């Protein structure tokens, strides 16, 4: 399926592919965002430039916390927010999910769609170019996954609220991000620690907002990572999985 465009949409908040996000030290061998955009920056232009820096930005492997948390769920409809080059969306499609994958970068989406075609999953994934600051889906999803959707243009509480609003009754919300106390020595995000959240932060924000939720997982998980120069370190992921009960 082809991706659709929003006509130069702007994220007026923050950025791991969120249509804008700092994927950093997840499945990308320690890649990191090394500049902070102006608050008025065009997120489409910003993230397209980030992706154009390299012919392949990320490893092509799905995020490990997605695998850990989604493998036990019955497949249905899934929304992948900040899909980047598509590894998570493709993993979900391979495991029976019908996926809507959203990102702000046209460059990332073109790569993701090509990857899906290569593995024969183009009919199970709809690729959409959208601005997370203003876009809201018309339907609820049985799984909404937001993996490292950290943005200097969109506060994490806004990202969480948007993701939670897209979960259908009985569906699952999966939020994974960098723990503010678990950044690697080479991380380019150390001046952005306020952009990251603990599992407790995520639970508090979710349960104080709209809807009723059962918290299934709220965890800090250490993970071994390799840096851009071959360095080794341990990072910490904040993981929240919750079921909508209303």
Protein Blocks (a to p, Z undefined) as FASTA:
>chain_A
ZZddeehpacfkbdckeopacfklmmnnopacfbdcdfkbcfklmmmmmmmmpmbfbgoi
acfklmmmmmmpccdddddehklnommmmmmmmnopacddddfblklmmmmmmmmmmnop
mmmpccddddfklgccfbdcfbdcdehiacfkbcfklmmmmmmmmpcghiacddddddfk
lccfklcklmmmmmpccfklmmmmmmmmgcjdddfbdcddddddddfkopacdddddddd
dddfZZ
